Amino acid sequence: MKLTKSQLKQIIKEEIELYEAEGEEVLAALEDVPAEARSMAVKIKKEIEKMAGDRIDPEVLAQAVAALVAAD
């Protein structure tokens, strides 16, 4: 199948538009990550404090959990 120069330009233009649209979606999603991460961290900290109670310092338990997650 042969393509004319104008057909090839149109295909390239459409591909660029497609990648730009996908890039914008990815950037928008990435902007939400820090807020979601903070929200998750707050929830996890509350759960750790609830589970630890008076038996262990929640900060020590949180550090242990962070170390385990980082090691994975």
N, C-alpha and C positions, 0 to 999 in steps of 0.2 A: 504494500500500500504506500503510495507516495503522498506526501503532504506538500501543500503550497507554503510559501513563506508566510503568508497571512494566516493560514491555519496553524502553523507552528507557533507564531506569535500569540495567537488566541489561546492555544493550549498552555503556553508558558504563563500568560497573564492569569488564566484561571487557576493554575497550580499555585502561583504566588499568592493570589487572593485567599485560596484555601489554607495555605500555611500561615498566612497572617492572621486569619480568623482563629485558627487553632492556637496560635501563639498568644493571642489576646485572652482566650479562655484559660490557658495554662497560667498566665500571669495573674489573672483574676483569682484563680484558685489558690495560687501561692500567697496572695495577700491575706487570705483567710487563715493560713497555717499558724502564724504566731498567736493569734487570738484563740484558736482552737487548742493549741498546745498549752497556753496559760490556763485555759479553762480545765483541761484534763489534769494539769499539775495540781490545781487547787482541789479538784475532786479526789485525786489520789492521796494528797496530803491529809484531807479530812478523813478518808477511809483508814489511813495508817494511824492517825491519832485515835480514831475510834477503836481500832483493833488493839492498839498498844495499851490504851488505858493508862493506868498508873504503873504498869509493870516495867515499861521501858521508855526511854526518852524517844519521842517521835522523830526528832531530828536524826538520832543515831539510826533508827530503823529506816528512815528515808534515805540516808546515805548508803545503807546496805542495799536497799532496793535499787538505787541509782547505780551502784557498782555492779550489781548483777545484770542490770539492763545493758550497761556499757560493755560488759564482758561478752554479751551474746552476739 
